Amino acid sequence: MREYPVKKGLKTSVEAVLEIVNKYAHGAKVEGNTVIFSMPGIKTIRIECGRKTLDVETETDPSYEDPAKSLKMYNNMITELTGFDSKERKKRMSKV
Protein backbone atom coordinates (compact mmCIF):
# COMPACT_ATOMS: atom_id res chain seq x y z
CA MET A 1 0.00 0.00 0.00
CA ARG A 2 1.24 3.45 -0.89
CA GLU A 3 0.27 6.67 0.86
CA TYR A 4 -0.05 9.79 -1.30
CA PRO A 5 -0.21 13.30 0.19
CA VAL A 6 -2.92 15.56 -1.22
CA LYS A 7 -2.52 19.28 -1.98
CA LYS A 8 -4.44 21.67 0.22
CA GLY A 9 -7.82 22.55 -1.21
CA LEU A 10 -8.38 19.24 -3.04
CA LYS A 11 -11.20 17.08 -1.75
CA THR A 12 -10.54 13.51 -0.66
CA SER A 13 -14.14 12.50 -0.04
CA VAL A 14 -15.40 9.29 -1.61
CA GLU A 15 -17.64 11.29 -3.96
CA ALA A 16 -14.77 13.51 -5.18
CA VAL A 17 -12.43 10.53 -5.71
CA LEU A 18 -15.16 8.56 -7.47
CA GLU A 19 -15.82 11.45 -9.87
CA ILE A 20 -12.14 11.54 -10.93
CA VAL A 21 -11.80 7.74 -11.05
CA ASN A 22 -14.78 7.50 -13.41
CA LYS A 23 -12.85 9.58 -15.96
CA TYR A 24 -10.21 6.82 -16.14
CA ALA A 25 -12.15 3.62 -15.42
CA HIS A 26 -15.78 2.54 -15.48
CA GLY A 27 -17.50 0.26 -13.04
CA ALA A 28 -15.92 1.63 -9.86
CA LYS A 29 -17.65 0.56 -6.67
CA VAL A 30 -17.60 1.94 -3.16
CA GLU A 31 -17.16 -0.08 0.04
CA GLY A 32 -17.24 2.17 3.08
CA ASN A 33 -14.57 4.81 2.52
CA THR A 34 -12.78 2.77 -0.20
CA VAL A 35 -13.18 3.08 -3.97
CA ILE A 36 -12.42 -0.16 -5.85
CA PHE A 37 -11.93 -0.44 -9.61
CA SER A 38 -9.65 -1.74 -12.36
CA MET A 39 -7.84 -0.23 -15.33
CA PRO A 40 -6.10 -1.78 -18.35
CA GLY A 41 -2.93 -3.37 -16.99
CA ILE A 42 -4.02 -3.16 -13.35
CA LYS A 43 -6.36 -5.86 -12.03
CA THR A 44 -7.43 -4.05 -8.87
CA ILE A 45 -6.98 -0.58 -7.45
CA ARG A 46 -8.24 0.24 -3.96
CA ILE A 47 -8.20 3.87 -2.82
CA GLU A 48 -8.98 4.68 0.82
CA CYS A 49 -10.44 8.19 1.00
CA GLY A 50 -11.44 10.82 3.52
CA ARG A 51 -8.13 11.88 5.10
CA LYS A 52 -5.35 14.31 4.17
CA THR A 53 -3.70 11.43 2.31
CA LEU A 54 -4.94 8.76 -0.08
CA ASP A 55 -3.90 5.17 0.58
CA VAL A 56 -3.67 3.27 -2.70
CA GLU A 57 -3.23 -0.48 -3.11
CA THR A 58 -2.75 -1.99 -6.57
CA GLU A 59 -2.55 -5.44 -8.10
CA THR A 60 -0.95 -5.50 -11.54
CA ASP A 61 -1.95 -7.64 -14.50
CA PRO A 62 1.27 -9.30 -15.75
CA SER A 63 -0.40 -10.46 -18.97
CA TYR A 64 -1.12 -6.89 -20.15
CA GLU A 65 0.83 -6.07 -23.31
CA ASP A 66 1.48 -2.32 -22.84
CA PRO A 67 2.54 -1.58 -19.24
CA ALA A 68 3.89 1.88 -20.19
CA LYS A 69 0.39 2.94 -21.28
CA SER A 70 -1.21 1.72 -18.04
CA LEU A 71 1.51 3.41 -15.96
CA LYS A 72 0.92 6.73 -17.75
CA MET A 73 -2.85 6.47 -17.23
CA TYR A 74 -2.33 5.57 -13.55
CA ASN A 75 0.09 8.48 -13.00
CA ASN A 76 -2.31 10.92 -14.67
CA MET A 77 -5.12 9.76 -12.40
CA ILE A 78 -2.98 10.03 -9.24
CA THR A 79 -1.83 13.52 -10.35
CA GLU A 80 -5.43 14.62 -10.70
CA LEU A 81 -6.40 13.09 -7.34
CA THR A 82 -3.46 14.50 -5.35
CA GLY A 83 -2.51 17.69 -7.19
CA PHE A 84 1.14 16.54 -7.32
CA ASP A 85 2.83 15.16 -10.43
CA SER A 86 5.15 12.16 -10.25
CA LYS A 87 8.29 14.28 -9.75
CA GLU A 88 6.70 16.19 -6.87
CA ARG A 89 5.46 12.94 -5.30
CA LYS A 90 8.92 11.41 -5.58
CA LYS A 91 10.50 14.48 -3.98
CA ARG A 92 8.01 14.37 -1.10
CA MET A 93 8.52 10.63 -0.58
CA SER A 94 12.32 11.04 -0.41
CA LYS A 95 11.95 13.68 2.35
CA VAL A 96 10.20 11.17 4.62
C-alpha positions in Angstrom: 0.0 0.0 0.0 1.2 3.4 -0.9 0.3 6.7 0.9 -0.1 9.8 -1.3 -0.2 13.3 0.2 -2.9 15.6 -1.2 -2.5 19.3 -2.0 -4.4 21.7 0.2 -7.8 22.6 -1.2 -8.4 19.2 -3.0 -11.2 17.1 -1.8 -10.5 13.5 -0.7 -14.1 12.5 0.0 -15.4 9.3 -1.6 -17.6 11.3 -4.0 -14.8 13.5 -5.2 -12.4 10.5 -5.7 -15.2 8.6 -7.5 -15.8 11.4 -9.9 -12.1 11.5 -10.9 -11.8 7.7 -11.1 -14.8 7.5 -13.4 -12.9 9.6 -16.0 -10.2 6.8 -16.1 -12.1 3.6 -15.4 -15.8 2.5 -15.5 -17.5 0.3 -13.0 -15.9 1.6 -9.9 -17.6 0.6 -6.7 -17.6 1.9 -3.2 -17.2 -0.1 0.0 -17.2 2.2 3.1 -14.6 4.8 2.5 -12.8 2.8 -0.2 -13.2 3.1 -4.0 -12.4 -0.2 -5.8 -11.9 -0.4 -9.6 -9.6 -1.7 -12.4 -7.8 -0.2 -15.3 -6.1 -1.8 -18.3 -2.9 -3.4 -17.0 -4.0 -3.2 -13.4 -6.4 -5.9 -12.0 -7.4 -4.1 -8.9 -7.0 -0.6 -7.4 -8.2 0.2 -4.0 -8.2 3.9 -2.8 -9.0 4.7 0.8 -10.4 8.2 1.0 -11.4 10.8 3.5 -8.1 11.9 5.1 -5.3 14.3 4.2 -3.7 11.4 2.3 -4.9 8.8 -0.1 -3.9 5.2 0.6 -3.7 3.3 -2.7 -3.2 -0.5 -3.1 -2.8 -2.0 -6.6 -2.5 -5.4 -8.1 -0.9 -5.5 -11.5 -2.0 -7.6 -14.5 1.3 -9.3 -15.8 -0.4 -10.5 -19.0 -1.1 -6.9 -20.1 0.8 -6.1 -23.3 1.5 -2.3 -22.8 2.5 -1.6 -19.2 3.9 1.9 -20.2 0.4 2.9 -21.3 -1.2 1.7 -18.0 1.5 3.4 -16.0 0.9 6.7 -17.7 -2.8 6.5 -17.2 -2.3 5.6 -13.5 0.1 8.5 -13.0 -2.3 10.9 -14.7 -5.1 9.8 -12.4 -3.0 10.0 -9.2 -1.8 13.5 -10.3 -5.4 14.6 -10.7 -6.4 13.1 -7.3 -3.5 14.5 -5.4 -2.5 17.7 -7.2 1.1 16.5 -7.3 2.8 15.2 -10.4 5.2 12.2 -10.2 8.3 14.3 -9.7 6.7 16.2 -6.9 5.5 12.9 -5.3 8.9 11.4 -5.6 10.5 14.5 -4.0 8.0 14.4 -1.1 8.5 10.6 -0.6 12.3 11.0 -0.4 12.0 13.7 2.4 10.2 11.2 4.6 
